[in-house]
Amino acid sequence: MHPQEFSRRRRHLMELIGSGGIAVLPAAPERTRSRDTLYSYRPDSDFFYVTGFEEPEAVAVLIPGRPRGEFIVFCRERNRDKELWDGPREGPEGLVAEYGADDAFPISDIDEILPGLLERSERVYYSMGVSSEFDYRLLGWMHALHAKRQSSHAPDELVDMDHLLHEMRLFKSRREVSVMKRSARIAVEAHRRALRACTPGMYEYELEAEFRYEFARHGAECSYEPIVASGHNACVLHYHANKSVLNDGDLVLIDAGCEVEYYASDVTRTFPVNGEFSAPQRDLYEIVYAANLAATEKARPGNHWNDPHDAAVKEITRGLRDLGILSGRLPSLLKTGAYRPFFMHKTGHWIGMDVHDVGDYKVAEQWRLLEPGMVTTIEPGIYIAPNAKGVSKRWRGIGIRLEDDVHVSKDGPVVLTAGLPLQADEIEQLMGSGG
């Protein structure tokens, strides 16, 4: 992402905070996997969104005022011995030279400097939970300032910054959408790779390996643990074992996306292990396919957030009724939510720097209007459990989900994952051709 993008974000956030406010954003701490082994470090999304800085042990401070406000960072110092083991560090000098900081200090000096910055402010904007250790430190500084308030100033409010910052993150800029398109393209190629590679007798984890390879060769990472769910496993929404054999005649549901420059894709396709849908599988697939198209069509500016879900629900309910899985009049079935045992989740969620991205779905208790710049998933599904009561055996154990990433543009929905086949015939053709 271009440095100007981060600078623009900081200016906008400081405008929202206003005079008298101060924003404090800690970096995410490193996490221990076991003993002295750490998980691969991933910056906190809010911290990176504002700074573009990827190192741990850092705190960003934004102080509105003057022409463009002040951007201060506390970070690790350069250290030849530690850098020999763990790689180079930017140090305070690098934050000023490369990241646009107005000033930068060693993280070891934060106790001496940051309380003084807080003391000059009326309101402290902060999001709890990124680092529990830093939460306690900040509260301790504020408590100390209030304890000596008779002889000094102290902030009057501690304001949750989530609403301001997450509303900003909800609307993607052209640069952000461009990165998300790249993330989607890589995910599409990984899904196509899995479609070509799939054969009966493989294990689910072998298909998972196809994704991890395709992501890695493009410099991307998994944006979440891939779901490779064959047969009955597809009826478990967040199945993660990925250890079963792919049996001839079963479907396999793959929910897998990648992360590029900390922007996620989230894609699901369901296809026949042997390359050909059975009649019951195709019947259910066509319902989910119709629901995907109907929901995507509703992802337009001016519609409500829930309109795509309502469209998907209507298609799924009608389709299940037509197959005899549900019985009754369509209006009554919709009113009673008769579809819920077979479609138990929403049709989408915001996506961006986090797979399930930030941003309110309701405003004043009402579904918010869709606006240009938002990006959402569209992911209807049907899941008929192996032990589903009152359902013919021919339908049981089939799970299908079709998920795309959709940019709400001013001209309507733009499917970022459109390069991946969605129609049943197209999937069979791709699997049959090997290309």
SETI-265286 format. One line per 2 residues: number of its first residue (from 1); for each residue x, y, z of C-alpha. Coordinates in Angstrom, 3 decimals, decimal comma, padded with zeros to 6 digits. Layout:
NUM) X/Y/Z ~ ...
This chain:
1) 000,000/000,000/000,000 ~ 001,311/003,461/-000,877
3) 002,520/005,600/002,090 ~ 000,047/008,321/001,080
5) -002,781/005,892/001,867 ~ -001,677/005,600/005,490
7) -001,126/009,346/005,751 ~ -004,643/009,992/004,452
9) -006,107/007,584/006,986 ~ -004,288/009,263/009,869
11) -005,471/012,704/008,820 ~ -009,057/011,502/008,539
13) -008,983/009,784/011,927 ~ -007,516/012,891/013,577
15) -010,260/015,014/012,007 ~ -012,843/012,697/013,551
17) -011,145/012,775/016,945 ~ -010,964/016,555/016,945
19) -009,141/019,089/019,063 ~ -008,456/017,973/022,603
21) -008,365/014,285/021,709 ~ -005,511/011,824/021,516
23) -005,529/008,352/019,941 ~ -003,356/005,533/021,238
25) -002,914/002,314/019,226 ~ -000,693/-000,506/020,494
27) 000,716/-003,170/018,199 ~ -000,380/-006,740/018,757
29) 001,971/-008,715/021,008 ~ 003,850/-011,741/019,757
31) 002,155/-015,020/020,679 ~ 003,847/-018,168/021,967
33) 003,010/-021,366/020,092 ~ 004,864/-023,637/022,508
35) 007,797/-023,062/024,832 ~ 010,213/-020,775/022,951
37) 008,476/-021,075/019,566 ~ 006,321/-018,157/018,412
39) 003,459/-018,019/015,961 ~ 004,242/-016,176/012,745
41) 003,673/-012,519/013,598 ~ 000,688/-010,740/012,132
43) 000,110/-007,038/012,986 ~ -003,137/-005,926/014,555
45) -005,368/-004,743/011,709 ~ -006,252/-001,370/013,270
47) -002,616/-000,608/014,091 ~ -001,414/-001,513/010,608
49) -004,316/000,329/008,954 ~ -003,110/003,571/010,524
51) 000,671/003,081/010,460 ~ 001,683/000,559/007,782
53) 004,226/-000,684/010,362 ~ 004,667/-004,448/010,794
55) 006,871/-004,856/013,878 ~ 005,717/-005,865/017,367
57) 006,467/-003,893/020,549 ~ 005,229/-000,596/019,173
59) 002,644/002,035/020,089 ~ 001,281/004,721/017,743
61) -000,040/008,041/019,043 ~ -002,106/010,520/017,018
63) -002,559/014,068/018,315 ~ -004,903/016,304/016,269
65) -004,043/019,960/015,837 ~ -001,860/022,149/013,703
67) -002,205/021,732/009,916 ~ -002,056/017,925/009,825
69) -001,761/016,770/013,412 ~ 001,120/014,861/014,983
71) 002,015/011,199/014,435 ~ 004,307/009,728/017,105
73) 005,538/006,146/017,392 ~ 007,258/004,230/020,165
75) 009,156/001,210/018,796 ~ 012,069/-001,132/019,352
77) 015,538/000,325/018,992 ~ 018,069/-001,016/016,530
79) 020,075/-003,840/018,123 ~ 022,893/-005,535/016,243
81) 022,828/-008,755/018,301 ~ 019,042/-009,243/018,138
83) 018,913/-008,323/014,458 ~ 021,532/-010,998/013,771
85) 019,054/-013,598/015,059 ~ 015,667/-012,143/014,122
87) 016,254/-009,795/011,202 ~ 016,478/-006,021/010,772
89) 014,481/-003,470/012,748 ~ 013,434/-000,022/011,632
91) 014,195/001,727/014,904 ~ 012,954/005,256/015,682
93) 014,996/006,680/012,822 ~ 013,323/004,385/010,315
95) 009,844/005,326/011,528 ~ 010,552/008,969/010,768
97) 012,358/008,375/007,482 ~ 010,149/005,624/006,006
99) 006,752/005,734/007,715 ~ 006,010/009,433/008,011
101) 006,257/009,695/011,798 ~ 006,744/013,245/013,059
103) 008,737/011,834/015,953 ~ 009,674/008,396/017,239
105) 011,087/007,153/020,527 ~ 012,393/003,869/021,930
107) 009,596/001,781/023,402 ~ 011,580/001,694/026,639
109) 010,922/005,450/027,046 ~ 007,140/005,214/026,856
111) 006,606/005,473/030,639 ~ 008,408/008,806/030,702
113) 006,841/010,337/027,575 ~ 003,302/009,050/026,937
115) 001,739/010,057/030,294 ~ 002,805/013,617/029,573
117) 001,056/013,494/026,185 ~ -002,078/012,111/027,816
119) -001,963/014,837/030,461 ~ -002,393/017,542/027,815
121) -005,516/015,892/026,360 ~ -009,199/016,019/027,239
123) -010,184/012,693/025,671 ~ -008,223/009,487/025,101
125) -009,382/007,334/022,160 ~ -008,396/003,718/022,642
127) -009,591/000,193/021,768 ~ -009,344/-002,301/024,607
129) -008,247/-005,875/023,991 ~ -005,414/-005,654/021,472
131) -002,875/-006,084/024,267 ~ -004,192/-006,795/027,771
133) -000,806/-005,840/029,219 ~ -000,921/-002,431/027,555
135) -004,586/-001,990/028,597 ~ -003,492/-002,127/032,231
137) -000,570/000,238/031,652 ~ -002,759/002,854/029,982
139) -005,397/002,638/032,710 ~ -002,647/002,928/035,288
141) -001,299/006,128/033,712 ~ -004,770/007,645/033,565
143) -005,510/006,685/037,157 ~ -002,233/008,284/038,269
145) -003,056/011,489/036,383 ~ -006,470/011,697/038,016
147) -004,944/011,023/041,444 ~ -002,786/014,163/041,147
149) -005,422/016,169/039,283 ~ -005,360/019,037/041,776
151) -001,875/019,922/040,605 ~ -002,161/018,933/036,932
153) -004,554/018,293/034,067 ~ -005,994/014,850/033,283
155) -008,187/013,491/030,475 ~ -011,911/013,565/031,251
157) -012,882/010,624/029,022 ~ -011,629/007,287/027,789
159) -013,449/006,847/024,457 ~ -013,781/003,554/022,577
161) -012,102/004,195/019,221 ~ -013,662/001,169/017,509
163) -016,663/002,992/016,084 ~ -014,654/005,752/014,383
165) -011,873/003,562/013,057 ~ -014,039/000,629/012,034
167) -016,441/002,860/010,148 ~ -013,427/004,141/008,213
169) -012,251/000,592/007,474 ~ -015,704/-000,390/006,197
171) -015,303/001,840/003,124 ~ -012,481/000,655/000,884
173) -010,468/003,052/-001,254 ~ -009,519/002,300/-004,846
175) -006,101/001,125/-003,668 ~ -007,673/-001,220/-001,140
177) -010,086/-002,662/-003,694 ~ -007,150/-003,200/-006,058
179) -005,314/-005,242/-003,410 ~ -008,486/-007,190/-002,643
181) -008,849/-008,000/-006,345 ~ -005,346/-009,471/-006,308
183) -006,151/-011,498/-003,203 ~ -009,312/-012,769/-004,901
185) -007,425/-013,683/-008,108 ~ -004,927/-015,786/-006,175
187) -007,721/-017,526/-004,283 ~ -009,520/-018,221/-007,554
189) -006,400/-019,818/-009,039 ~ -005,999/-021,964/-005,920
191) -009,590/-023,189/-006,193 ~ -009,118/-023,940/-009,882
193) -005,971/-025,870/-008,994 ~ -007,910/-027,952/-006,459
195) -010,693/-028,638/-008,970 ~ -008,145/-029,973/-011,455
197) -006,293/-032,036/-008,845 ~ -009,269/-033,680/-007,153
199) -009,662/-037,446/-007,606 ~ -011,371/-040,146/-005,513
201) -009,073/-041,713/-002,949 ~ -007,209/-038,515/-002,073
203) -007,297/-037,169/001,451 ~ -008,823/-033,816/002,282
205) -005,454/-032,548/003,469 ~ -003,986/-033,259/000,034
207) -006,434/-030,771/-001,494 ~ -005,601/-028,349/001,315
209) -001,951/-028,631/000,274 ~ -002,855/-027,446/-003,224
211) -004,175/-024,214/-001,722 ~ -001,207/-023,650/000,526
213) 001,174/-024,165/-002,391 ~ -000,704/-021,786/-004,687
215) -000,904/-019,129/-002,007 ~ 002,770/-019,444/-001,091
217) 004,010/-019,213/-004,665 ~ 002,281/-015,827/-004,943
219) 003,666/-014,573/-001,637 ~ 000,261/-014,883/000,050
221) -000,856/-016,681/003,187 ~ -004,080/-018,346/004,261
223) -006,490/-015,732/005,572 ~ -008,008/-018,470/007,771
225) -007,564/-022,202/008,222 ~ -008,925/-023,860/005,049
227) -012,055/-025,983/005,273 ~ -011,902/-029,064/003,056
229) -015,056/-030,984/003,919 ~ -016,086/-034,020/001,904
231) -019,263/-036,040/002,219 ~ -021,064/-035,632/005,544
233) -018,277/-033,345/006,787 ~ -019,696/-030,543/004,635
235) -022,672/-030,340/007,007 ~ -020,298/-029,088/009,742
237) -020,034/-025,362/009,041 ~ -016,539/-024,848/010,469
239) -015,097/-028,306/009,840 ~ -011,307/-028,168/010,160
241) -010,017/-031,723/010,592 ~ -009,344/-032,162/006,850
243) -008,353/-035,807/007,364 ~ -011,028/-037,837/005,591
245) -010,721/-039,733/002,323 ~ -012,466/-038,229/-000,706
247) -014,942/-040,909/-001,699 ~ -016,232/-041,491/-005,216
249) -019,768/-040,136/-005,442 ~ -019,402/-037,557/-002,654
251) -019,235/-033,787/-002,861 ~ -016,385/-031,791/-001,342
253) -016,928/-028,298/000,031 ~ -013,796/-026,118/000,112
255) -013,829/-022,793/001,953 ~ -010,401/-021,215/001,512
257) -009,024/-017,735/000,959 ~ -005,726/-015,922/001,152
259) -004,286/-012,702/002,517 ~ -002,322/-010,216/000,408
261) -000,844/-007,124/002,064 ~ -003,136/-007,985/005,004
263) -006,297/-007,961/002,851 ~ -008,330/-011,150/002,773
265) -010,287/-013,145/000,258 ~ -012,910/-015,682/001,340
267) -014,146/-018,159/-001,273 ~ -016,185/-021,361/-001,167
269) -016,996/-023,853/-003,875 ~ -018,623/-027,276/-003,674
271) -017,972/-029,857/-006,367 ~ -018,197/-033,623/-007,025
273) -015,132/-035,642/-006,092 ~ -015,431/-037,692/-009,297
275) -016,193/-034,668/-011,479 ~ -019,889/-035,379/-012,047
277) -022,872/-034,349/-009,924 ~ -025,436/-036,985/-009,046
279) -029,089/-036,036/-009,642 ~ -029,815/-035,205/-005,949
281) -026,562/-033,264/-005,641 ~ -027,294/-031,228/-008,748
283) -030,876/-030,502/-007,617 ~ -029,659/-028,996/-004,361
285) -026,704/-027,302/-006,055 ~ -028,979/-025,483/-008,495
287) -030,948/-024,042/-005,577 ~ -027,806/-022,662/-003,909
289) -026,580/-021,373/-007,268 ~ -029,849/-019,480/-007,804
291) -029,615/-018,094/-004,264 ~ -026,071/-016,867/-004,911
293) -027,135/-015,029/-008,075 ~ -030,232/-013,521/-006,433
295) -028,270/-012,332/-003,399 ~ -025,448/-010,874/-005,497
297) -027,946/-008,888/-007,562 ~ -029,135/-007,201/-004,355
299) -025,623/-006,045/-003,360 ~ -026,279/-002,574/-004,737
301) -026,030/000,918/-003,271 ~ -029,321/001,941/-001,689
303) -030,397/-001,573/-000,753 ~ -030,323/-002,634/002,874
305) -027,602/-004,898/004,212 ~ -030,119/-007,696/004,741
307) -031,643/-007,557/001,241 ~ -029,155/-010,088/-000,205
309) -029,947/-012,466/002,650 ~ -033,682/-012,105/002,138
311) -033,236/-012,846/-001,574 ~ -031,178/-015,962/-000,835
313) -033,653/-017,172/001,773 ~ -036,519/-016,864/-000,686
315) -034,699/-018,889/-003,364 ~ -033,636/-021,582/-000,912
317) -037,074/-021,880/000,655 ~ -038,769/-022,094/-002,736
319) -036,271/-024,669/-003,962 ~ -036,579/-026,873/-000,878
321) -040,349/-026,733/-001,195 ~ -040,212/-027,690/-004,865
323) -038,078/-030,737/-003,979 ~ -040,524/-031,777/-001,258
325) -038,047/-031,222/001,576 ~ -040,346/-028,458/002,857
327) -044,091/-028,416/002,421 ~ -046,551/-025,539/002,584
329) -047,184/-022,151/001,040 ~ -044,092/-020,083/000,338
331) -045,215/-017,005/002,364 ~ -045,921/-019,176/005,406
333) -042,620/-021,043/005,078 ~ -040,724/-017,748/004,878
335) -042,596/-016,278/007,831 ~ -041,884/-019,276/010,088
337) -038,271/-019,631/008,979 ~ -038,821/-023,211/007,853
339) -035,492/-023,087/005,984 ~ -033,396/-022,611/009,136
341) -032,613/-026,292/009,843 ~ -030,996/-026,379/006,390
343) -029,594/-022,828/006,077 ~ -028,590/-021,576/009,509
345) -026,237/-018,671/008,828 ~ -026,379/-015,250/007,224
347) -025,694/-014,861/003,511 ~ -022,599/-012,725/003,977
349) -020,308/-010,590/006,085 ~ -018,003/-007,628/005,592
351) -014,536/-008,554/004,362 ~ -011,325/-006,532/004,260
353) -008,266/-006,599/006,500 ~ -010,071/-009,202/008,574
355) -011,983/-012,079/007,009 ~ -014,990/-011,204/009,132
357) -014,261/-007,516/008,851 ~ -015,240/-004,668/011,112
359) -018,163/-002,312/010,569 ~ -021,715/-002,070/011,869
361) -024,473/-003,977/010,123 ~ -027,181/-001,853/011,713
363) -027,550/001,882/012,319 ~ -030,098/003,005/014,923
365) -031,320/-000,610/015,169 ~ -032,090/-000,721/011,431
367) -030,204/-002,612/008,714 ~ -027,840/-000,082/007,193
369) -027,907/000,897/003,552 ~ -025,269/-000,519/001,249
371) -022,919/002,157/-000,092 ~ -020,111/002,276/-002,668
373) -016,806/001,095/-001,255 ~ -018,209/-001,669/000,912
375) -017,072/-005,237/000,233 ~ -019,130/-008,211/001,368
377) -019,224/-011,940/000,887 ~ -022,251/-013,638/-000,654
379) -022,438/-017,201/000,668 ~ -025,780/-019,040/000,662
381) -025,795/-022,716/001,509 ~ -027,872/-025,824/002,144
383) -026,819/-028,403/004,717 ~ -028,900/-031,538/005,220
385) -027,504/-033,482/008,163 ~ -026,992/-037,255/007,825
387) -029,600/-037,784/010,557 ~ -032,079/-035,119/009,374
389) -035,560/-036,195/010,418 ~ -038,420/-036,204/007,949
391) -036,072/-035,869/004,962 ~ -035,686/-038,506/002,276
393) -032,453/-040,473/002,477 ~ -031,426/-039,292/-000,990
395) -030,854/-035,748/000,337 ~ -029,169/-036,585/003,636
397) -025,508/-035,852/004,221 ~ -025,256/-033,268/001,444
399) -023,730/-029,897/002,277 ~ -023,314/-027,132/-000,313
401) -022,060/-023,552/000,011 ~ -021,145/-021,130/-002,783
403) -019,285/-018,031/-001,640 ~ -018,004/-015,042/-003,589
405) -016,455/-011,699/-002,626 ~ -018,483/-008,766/-003,917
407) -017,513/-005,102/-004,129 ~ -020,478/-002,735/-003,846
409) -019,565/-000,208/-006,524 ~ -021,542/002,879/-007,542
411) -022,635/000,965/-010,658 ~ -023,707/-002,164/-008,805
413) -022,153/-005,417/-007,600 ~ -018,688/-006,367/-008,861
415) -017,838/-010,005/-008,127 ~ -014,124/-010,065/-007,329
417) -014,080/-013,865/-007,564 ~ -015,916/-014,060/-010,903
419) -013,025/-015,970/-012,495 ~ -014,015/-019,119/-010,627
421) -016,737/-021,305/-012,190 ~ -020,050/-021,242/-010,374
423) -022,451/-023,106/-012,655 ~ -022,606/-026,886/-012,231
425) -021,928/-027,501/-015,929 ~ -018,878/-025,222/-015,871
427) -017,459/-027,051/-012,858 ~ -017,936/-030,446/-014,493
429) -016,330/-029,144/-017,675 ~ -013,304/-027,764/-015,814
431) -012,830/-030,980/-013,852 ~ -013,295/-033,127/-016,951
433) -010,899/-031,133/-019,114 ~ -008,133/-031,013/-016,551
435) -007,695/-027,324/-017,372
